[in-house]
Amino acid sequence: MDAAPIAGLGAADLPGTAGAEHAFLPLRELLPYSRADLDRWFRGGEPEADDCERILAWASRGHGAIDVAIAEGLAALRRGDRLAALGYHLDDYAREVLGIGKRAAEGLARLGDGLGTRARLHEALRAGRVGLRAAETVLAAATGDAEAFWVERAARQTVRELEEAVRRAGRTGDDADEEAWVTLRTQLPEHERLVVDAALEAAGRSLPGSTRAERLEALAQEYLAEFSTDGDRDGARPLGPEFLRPVQGDRARRAALEAEPERWPLLAPVADWPAPEVRFDDGATAQEIDRTLRELAAARATLEEVMGACAYAVRRSGMHLRLGFASFRHYVEERLRLPPRAVEQRAEHEERLARSAGLREARRQGVSYERRRILARLPEGEIAAWIPRAKAMTCVALRRAVEGERERQLRAQRKVSVPLPRRVAVLLAAALETVRKRVGRLVPAGSCLAVLAAHFLTQWEHVLRRPPSRSERVRERDLGWCQVPGCSHRAAHSHHVLFRSHGGGDEAENQVALCAFHHLRCVHGGHLTVFGRAPDGLTWLLDGAPFTGMAEG
């Protein structure tokens, strides 16, 4: 990639900004600003800081434009057997191949599906007249004769105004409000942990393929079914101090700032970017769509490097507050026009990079952003030793390895830390409160968990007494996960490596745990082949070529 000279470059010289003839940049011409350059500009004073902010807005417009094309590509991959032909679930493909997280990928695919029946919204989004965040907000409401009305609103109103209008219209859709997550953190002594572990194992056997959060939900439901007396007030229940909640935005302050006659007058205008001229027609093969998506993702990653450094500088300085925004999230939604979480995560990662020599070394050695985010969960002194493993493993395998190490450390400290959807946290909080009422005193959360676990075991002891089936033994051996490389999904089936119709037997070495997608659509669909002896001697082939789940080629 040929880099343009950086010295003396102001934001007004950038393609797609005020004062420049607008043209969509070819992917190879995206400017690779270094973090040192951006940080130096930002520290140089107000004009330089303004340039850094404009570069962030410019890069974000490009990022949003590329995401529109990626959204259409992901939606195309979901049609027919294209994902099976690539050997991935959608979320795993996005993470391992494109470097896009699960929630972002699912949101983009949903948007791509919706645009297929919303021609006006599609056109406005591709032209850059409507931002990505606004399009996601009005997607459920912009249907039929109402589409033109919502497209015009999306082009001129703030995200907060759109959210309230869509909510009043009763057309929010199932995905309009992303479910909040909290973290349960408490002490859990070893004798209580043994009871909790046994109950979670029993819940896992009765709920095959369930997550730890779902098993905790089962424990709480079982207890409340017998002992709860407070009726149905869970929706308004406050969570206790053992549940750590993310900081919520200030909607009232956002509304006051947005009500000013001239919104954000200090902001320099940034022209719209049209989406790249790529199309995914019905006749395209999975491999053709894959090649195009990889090219788009490479350009997206270049822009994200720029965005990460600039977003960190802007957030660290509080510049977004001086410009008239209520919070950094408010700034991202209205100025950058993007879903906020991805930009916030980039800024947070840049902050960690500034403090972590280990993460900077991982970046220097070419460890991808998604893998660096996983490594960031480790103590600083351990990161460098994990770099070779990170480069040789899929993201999902690395995450499980790091989480296993973190779990061992928490166990040694007699602690537990579990991320939970808020709805599960509310249910669990109700169960903890019920335990305390029955005991008549304030009991630590860890001891309450042990009470829930003991009750569950008395109700479901028959599950533990029942001998596991051959399929259950195979899935337990494989820790409940699908064993296809790069798959993050729970195993629901046990597959015979050498088919029984070809002479294969039922011995454990000839069986491997698979999710339903990989078993039925990929293996029995003829795309994926496995041979060897389980669990550690298996070789996977995708249409005859070695398949590792990594993003090679």
ChimeraX attribute file (.defattr): number of C-alpha atoms within 10 A of each C-alpha:
attribute: neighborCount
match mode: 1-to-1
recipient: residues
	/A:1	9
	/A:2	9
	/A:3	11
	/A:4	12
	/A:5	9
	/A:6	13
	/A:7	8
	/A:8	9
	/A:9	12
	/A:10	16
	/A:11	24
	/A:12	17
	/A:13	13
	/A:14	19
	/A:15	20
	/A:16	25
	/A:17	22
	/A:18	18
	/A:19	14
	/A:20	14
	/A:21	12
	/A:22	15
	/A:23	12
	/A:24	17
	/A:25	15
	/A:26	9
	/A:27	16
	/A:28	13
	/A:29	13
	/A:30	19
	/A:31	19
	/A:32	15
	/A:33	19
	/A:34	13
	/A:35	17
	/A:36	10
	/A:37	13
	/A:38	22
	/A:39	17
	/A:40	14
	/A:41	20
	/A:42	21
	/A:43	14
	/A:44	11
	/A:45	10
	/A:46	11
	/A:47	13
	/A:48	20
	/A:49	22
	/A:50	20
	/A:51	20
	/A:52	28
	/A:53	24
	/A:54	23
	/A:55	24
	/A:56	25
	/A:57	27
	/A:58	26
	/A:59	27
	/A:60	24
	/A:61	28
	/A:62	25
	/A:63	26
	/A:64	26
	/A:65	24
	/A:66	24
	/A:67	24
	/A:68	24
	/A:69	23
	/A:70	28
	/A:71	24
	/A:72	25
	/A:73	25
	/A:74	27
	/A:75	22
	/A:76	23
	/A:77	24
	/A:78	16
	/A:79	12
	/A:80	11
	/A:81	16
	/A:82	18
	/A:83	22
	/A:84	24
	/A:85	20
	/A:86	21
	/A:87	27
	/A:88	23
	/A:89	17
	/A:90	19
	/A:91	22
	/A:92	25
	/A:93	25
	/A:94	22
	/A:95	22
	/A:96	23
	/A:97	22
	/A:98	23
	/A:99	22
	/A:100	21
	/A:101	16
	/A:102	15
	/A:103	14
	/A:104	18
	/A:105	24
	/A:106	18
	/A:107	15
	/A:108	23
	/A:109	24
	/A:110	18
	/A:111	22
	/A:112	22
	/A:113	19
	/A:114	21
	/A:115	22
	/A:116	12
	/A:117	13
	/A:118	17
	/A:119	14
	/A:120	17
	/A:121	27
	/A:122	20
	/A:123	16
	/A:124	18
	/A:125	26
	/A:126	24
	/A:127	16
	/A:128	21
	/A:129	19
	/A:130	23
	/A:131	28
	/A:132	25
	/A:133	20
	/A:134	27
	/A:135	25
	/A:136	20
	/A:137	26
	/A:138	26
	/A:139	24
	/A:140	19
	/A:141	20
	/A:142	24
	/A:143	19
	/A:144	9
	/A:145	8
	/A:146	10
	/A:147	18
	/A:148	16
	/A:149	12
	/A:150	23
	/A:151	25
	/A:152	15
	/A:153	17
	/A:154	28
	/A:155	17
	/A:156	13
	/A:157	15
	/A:158	20
	/A:159	22
	/A:160	18
	/A:161	16
	/A:162	19
	/A:163	18
	/A:164	13
	/A:165	18
	/A:166	21
	/A:167	16
	/A:168	10
	/A:169	10
	/A:170	11
	/A:171	16
	/A:172	19
	/A:173	14
	/A:174	8
	/A:175	12
	/A:176	16
	/A:177	10
	/A:178	8
	/A:179	9
	/A:180	12
	/A:181	17
	/A:182	20
	/A:183	18
	/A:184	21
	/A:185	17
	/A:186	19
	/A:187	19
	/A:188	24
	/A:189	17
	/A:190	14
	/A:191	9
	/A:192	19
	/A:193	21
	/A:194	14
	/A:195	19
	/A:196	25
	/A:197	13
	/A:198	16
	/A:199	27
	/A:200	23
	/A:201	18
	/A:202	21
	/A:203	26
	/A:204	20
	/A:205	18
	/A:206	15
	/A:207	13
	/A:208	15
	/A:209	19
	/A:210	17
	/A:211	16
	/A:212	16
	/A:213	17
	/A:214	18
	/A:215	20
	/A:216	24
	/A:217	20
	/A:218	24
	/A:219	26
	/A:220	24
	/A:221	19
	/A:222	18
	/A:223	23
	/A:224	20
	/A:225	10
	/A:226	9
	/A:227	12
	/A:228	17
	/A:229	9
	/A:230	10
	/A:231	6
	/A:232	9
	/A:233	9
	/A:234	15
	/A:235	9
	/A:236	8
	/A:237	12
	/A:238	11
	/A:239	19
	/A:240	15
	/A:241	11
	/A:242	17
	/A:243	24
	/A:244	14
	/A:245	14
	/A:246	10
	/A:247	6
	/A:248	8
	/A:249	13
	/A:250	11
	/A:251	13
	/A:252	10
	/A:253	13
	/A:254	18
	/A:255	14
	/A:256	10
	/A:257	16
	/A:258	19
	/A:259	10
	/A:260	10
	/A:261	8
	/A:262	9
	/A:263	13
	/A:264	15
	/A:265	10
	/A:266	11
	/A:267	14
	/A:268	16
	/A:269	16
	/A:270	22
	/A:271	20
	/A:272	24
	/A:273	28
	/A:274	24
	/A:275	22
	/A:276	20
	/A:277	9
	/A:278	13
	/A:279	13
	/A:280	17
	/A:281	11
	/A:282	9
	/A:283	7
	/A:284	14
	/A:285	15
	/A:286	20
	/A:287	14
	/A:288	11
	/A:289	20
	/A:290	21
	/A:291	12
	/A:292	16
	/A:293	23
	/A:294	18
	/A:295	14
	/A:296	21
	/A:297	22
	/A:298	15
	/A:299	19
	/A:300	25
	/A:301	17
	/A:302	18
	/A:303	23
	/A:304	22
	/A:305	19
	/A:306	22
	/A:307	26
	/A:308	23
	/A:309	24
	/A:310	28
	/A:311	29
	/A:312	22
	/A:313	24
	/A:314	21
	/A:315	19
	/A:316	14
	/A:317	14
	/A:318	14
	/A:319	17
	/A:320	21
	/A:321	15
	/A:322	11
	/A:323	14
	/A:324	19
	/A:325	22
	/A:326	21
	/A:327	17
	/A:328	20
	/A:329	21
	/A:330	23
	/A:331	20
	/A:332	23
	/A:333	21
	/A:334	19
	/A:335	21
	/A:336	24
	/A:337	23
	/A:338	24
	/A:339	21
	/A:340	17
	/A:341	14
	/A:342	17
	/A:343	22
	/A:344	18
	/A:345	15
	/A:346	21
	/A:347	22
	/A:348	18
	/A:349	20
	/A:350	22
	/A:351	18
	/A:352	15
	/A:353	18
	/A:354	12
	/A:355	12
	/A:356	17
	/A:357	15
	/A:358	22
	/A:359	24
	/A:360	18
	/A:361	15
	/A:362	24
	/A:363	16
	/A:364	10
	/A:365	12
	/A:366	12
	/A:367	20
	/A:368	17
	/A:369	18
	/A:370	16
	/A:371	23
	/A:372	22
	/A:373	19
	/A:374	18
	/A:375	24
	/A:376	18
	/A:377	13
	/A:378	15
	/A:379	11
	/A:380	14
	/A:381	10
	/A:382	12
	/A:383	20
	/A:384	16
	/A:385	10
	/A:386	15
	/A:387	21
	/A:388	12
	/A:389	13
	/A:390	23
	/A:391	17
	/A:392	12
	/A:393	18
	/A:394	22
	/A:395	27
	/A:396	20
	/A:397	18
	/A:398	20
	/A:399	20
	/A:400	13
	/A:401	16
	/A:402	19
	/A:403	15
	/A:404	12
	/A:405	13
	/A:406	16
	/A:407	15
	/A:408	13
	/A:409	13
	/A:410	15
	/A:411	17
	/A:412	11
	/A:413	13
	/A:414	16
	/A:415	18
	/A:416	18
	/A:417	17
	/A:418	13
	/A:419	16
	/A:420	21
	/A:421	14
	/A:422	17
	/A:423	16
	/A:424	20
	/A:425	23
	/A:426	23
	/A:427	22
	/A:428	29
	/A:429	22
	/A:430	23
	/A:431	26
	/A:432	25
	/A:433	19
	/A:434	19
	/A:435	24
	/A:436	16
	/A:437	13
	/A:438	10
	/A:439	11
	/A:440	9
	/A:441	9
	/A:442	12
	/A:443	14
	/A:444	14
	/A:445	23
	/A:446	23
	/A:447	20
	/A:448	22
	/A:449	24
	/A:450	21
	/A:451	20
	/A:452	26
	/A:453	29
	/A:454	19
	/A:455	18
	/A:456	24
	/A:457	22
	/A:458	10
	/A:459	12
	/A:460	16
	/A:461	13
	/A:462	11
	/A:463	16
	/A:464	16
	/A:465	9
	/A:466	8
	/A:467	10
	/A:468	13
	/A:469	9
	/A:470	14
	/A:471	18
	/A:472	19
	/A:473	17
	/A:474	26
	/A:475	25
	/A:476	17
	/A:477	15
	/A:478	17
	/A:479	13
	/A:480	25
	/A:481	20
	/A:482	26
	/A:483	22
	/A:484	25
	/A:485	19
	/A:486	26
	/A:487	25
	/A:488	20
	/A:489	23
	/A:490	20
	/A:491	29
	/A:492	21
	/A:493	24
	/A:494	22
	/A:495	23
	/A:496	22
	/A:497	21
	/A:498	17
	/A:499	13
	/A:500	11
	/A:501	8
	/A:502	7
	/A:503	7
	/A:504	13
	/A:505	15
	/A:506	15
	/A:507	11
	/A:508	17
	/A:509	17
	/A:510	22
	/A:511	25
	/A:512	27
	/A:513	30
	/A:514	26
	/A:515	22
	/A:516	18
	/A:517	21
	/A:518	26
	/A:519	22
	/A:520	15
	/A:521	17
	/A:522	21
	/A:523	21
	/A:524	13
	/A:525	15
	/A:526	13
	/A:527	18
	/A:528	24
	/A:529	19
	/A:530	19
	/A:531	14
	/A:532	14
	/A:533	16
	/A:534	21
	/A:535	16
	/A:536	8
	/A:537	9
	/A:538	16
	/A:539	16
	/A:540	18
	/A:541	16
	/A:542	20
	/A:543	14
	/A:544	10
	/A:545	10
	/A:546	13
	/A:547	21
	/A:548	16
	/A:549	24
	/A:550	17
	/A:551	15
	/A:552	8
	/A:553	6
